[in-house]
Amino acid sequence: MNRVIRVNMTDLKATQEKPPAELAHLGGRALISHVIYSEIPPTSHPLGKKNKLIVAPGLLAGSTAPNSGRLSIGAKSPLTGGTKEANVGGTAAQKLARLGVKAVIMEGKPAKGSLYVLKVNKDSAEIIPAPQLAGVGNYETTARLRRAHGDKVAILCIGPAGEMRMTAASVASTDPEGRPSRHAARGGLGAVMGSKGVKAIVIDDAGTKAPAARDKTTFREISKAFTQEIMERKATALFSQFGTVGGLAYLSKIGALPTRNFSAGSFEGDSKIGGKGVAELNATRGGSFGHVCMPGCVVRCSNVMHDKDGQFLTAGFEYESSAMLGANLGLDDLDTVMALEKMCDDLGLDTMEVGAAIGVAQEAGLYAFGAGARILELMREIAQGTVLGRVLGQGAEVTARVFGISRVPTVKGQAVPAHDPRKEIGTGIGYATNPQGADHTGVIIFHAEDTAEMVATSRQKQLTTAAYDSAGLCQMTDPSLEVMAKLLSSFYGWNWTAEDVAEMGRAALRKELAFNRNAGLGPATDRLPDFFAEEALSPYEGTFKVPTDEFEKVLKF
Amino acid sequence: MNRVIRVNMTDLKATQEKPPAELAHLGGRALISHVIYSEIPPTSHPLGKKNKLIVAPGLLAGSTAPNSGRLSIGAKSPLTGGTKEANVGGTAAQKLARLGVKAVIMEGKPAKGSLYVLKVNKDSAEIIPAPQLAGVGNYETTARLRRAHGDKVAILCIGPAGEMRMTAASVASTDPEGRPSRHAARGGLGAVMGSKGVKAIVIDDAGTKAPAARDKTTFREISKAFTQEIMERKATALFSQFGTVGGLAYLSKIGALPTRNFSAGSFEGDSKIGGKGVAELNATRGGSFGHVCMPGCVVRCSNVMHDKDGQFLTAGFEYESSAMLGANLGLDDLDTVMALEKMCDDLGLDTMEVGAAIGVAQEAGLYAFGAGARILELMREIAQGTVLGRVLGQGAEVTARVFGISRVPTVKGQAVPAHDPRKEIGTGIGYATNPQGADHTGVIIFHAEDTAEMVATSRQKQLTTAAYDSAGLCQMTDPSLEVMAKLLSSFYGWNWTAEDVAEMGRAALRKELAFNRNAGLGPATDRLPDFFAEEALSPYEGTFKVPTDEFEKVLKF
């Protein structure tokens, strides 16, 4: 990858440069964390001209390694005020890699109200005025852009939520069928893209070819063996069969499923909104499991949902969405949950943040748990950008603040995702300490004997995740440091050991942590909210009681 | 003072104890900063049961020293997330001192929606249910409470804003005439009082006498000399003549008056809303200057404003209110500005925070600068608790967040008050570094030669202010450390030097800073927002360019 595209949205100029030496061994999350740390003034406003929105494929993007097409998007987060990398599937990373693009870095800020599309192709990067796309949803936006630029392009775009600078706004990414159903959801990156006046990035890889490994034979062998390993895992079979939503009933059973604004860990409607309910619906309506969000995926955890009329509704109906928009709102009607999810898809919103925000809003008396029609109305408020909608669209923390609520399931301002930390204590340690805030990736720990083991496991998991987010490998492949070392070495002609890969992850985490500190987030922001320690979680009556000094051990390498 | 009253609002029990030894030499702000630092878990939610609301008269309260009746109120701030002491006049501190009450500490949290009055008298402290006061404004609340408890009582109370947990909510304090026109305004302490379910604290000092100095003769002599010194100052004469609002035209002239959401430093309507305009109105309507907010005041900076019909409208129409609700909103109609101020008085709101919030909201297109009728409507939205009103009532930071605005005049989430730091560079250093956030007290520096002098001056000013906020002396008396040492020594029989007084201030600041760090506010929160460095302020084209490492020097003693 020999191009870094810098897009100055103040001057409306896109320039290309060869990647500087310091970026040579960086990709995806590691590259993003480096650019955030070294280029963004840490105390600058996240929606101001000094913030930068960075798009970077992983180091193995475009290769034949399984599931290697994850894309990283990052910026200073308007949700947390700290560093942010959000990871997404779809076809963009592979196309960027074929185009030789190591990173697209959007800087500056255009005149208020102006809107543009950035087109990246084999030779150039072009900024195209796109006022006609103002306020247009993700599905219509991608449909129009595919008509204009061909249906082979990959598209990254924001919906109305990003344009309205909602800090729950995502950046959507198109899947192989061109559907904007994958989201770099967390941290409000859609609001940053909105502040840059960029509605969409169209990636056209016509006339390119896939990058070749330096040592093709070895790379092929290792990829094959790794694929074999993935395919033989029980988890893979489960994901192919039911998608991530297949895990909902289990999490409800063990009591870790956020239910009614984190007031319980089990939901009586779990079978309706979990894998079983989805499978039953698919059987009657023609939806299906086992899709891929990107070419080369061997896990196939994506699903396609149809509506009552058998028409396509959404692709990628995930566990986290069904949990946070379903159980967390007391909703057991799958059609309503899917309708909410579809609206998030189209508006460009993080389903977890919105689910947590609406969850919190119950305490303000805006609706009753389970009142699907009223909850849909609240989602329409967001769509219309009413003041209430704008409040909810800012996420759980602002919603709680506006309504004077002190029980707020957030860490560093970002909503806790769909694993209750009172049941999954090790996961809670990760929520508290991960420099990305309470993310749902890289921190989930189901089993650990004691606090010391949880701390060690969380450290290792965060480090490994930072590494595969940099390689561009999907978390569902759960690659070891050794496998990553072999893949990267044979692809690039490096002599990397597992320790080199670990160091890549470690360096990323160190920069993320340092940026947070430089941005004003002191060590005491690495904490869970009080109520997880104070309120026993039914039905198993657990609380989160890890002493705070344990948190400080996690990211000490 | 031999009583510390602890009020547990969970159990609805008030208990009294002798002050522990560690509080013996502490009063006012020093006491509050100590209790916050040692008793409140720093990462707990400011509206949760672990926060504590502390009321403490200064060490010289109840004495015959001039202007010694300032009251300190404090808690973990729901606005800044850090430590907070807000200082207020009125008669409460003197009555608490006569009652021997060194501090009232409110803890816990009652059942949702319940509301109480706390009555403190000679022998006891009583929690009285007061559901009938729900939603009642400060003027009506104090009128009813004076009817019930006699018109000699002092009252601290919250209006609807505090009940709605708005983080711009103040705690009001009654003046000698029983008017709730003085406010412990900053930091959202009214929301903390609201979260504790305490509508008002009624302080009845019947049957008590003023505390006597240990060395009466010396104390009398020093008080007399200090009074003489204050009376001979030019500033005192100016304050008596025009109140603090008399300074508005000067600040506009030098270009430091926040105008139209901090977009200019001079306001063409300055004579209408400044001392001249107020004096003209007073001449025709019967309002007046030269009142006192507490007995024993020799500065007399308070004024009384009448409405068009010659009826009392508000007392204590301050510079900061006229600047932030007038010039900062482009309003030059004094009646409108006074009407806004009166609503803040009655709702229990910080005029600075609300002025800054409405200022920011202009960028969201909610009104045009100077559109008085529409701005009054926005204030009515706050009064009614509509969603928009609740957003504005949260202050400038949340208002900006909800509407996606990146130009936000706040430090640590608290609105910058009415001295533009681009003109008053030394003041800006104080805004950034003061552990209380961008406060209008203790940081104002008009003249300094260079950055080094500003840093040294700001340090000294913050330290001296922390000392006199602890002694209970009004900032308008600007006491030297030496005068404070002599007053405290002769009153208490201590052998304090100026250095001992300095150490009291220093210790308070150290605890405040430590609490902020423990609460997660890292050193990088001690900064001004970007736009003060980026946008030149008209008409003098200054920007704020102090290197950030200078900030870290300020509070290093």
Interface residues (C-beta under 8 A of the other chain):
Chain A: P41 P42 T43 S44 H45 P46 L47 G48 K50 M164 R165 M166 T167 A191 G194 S195 T386 V387 L388 R390 V391 Q394 V398 R401 V402 F403 G404 I405 S406 R407 V408 R517 N518 A519 G520 L521 G522 P523 A524 T525 R527 P529 D530 T548
Chain B: P41 P42 T43 S44 H45 P46 L47 G48 K50 M164 R165 M166 T167 A191 G194 S195 T386 V387 L388 R390 V391 Q394 V398 R401 V402 F403 G404 I405 S406 R407 V408 R517 N518 A519 G520 L521 G522 P523 A524 T525 R527 P529 D530 T548
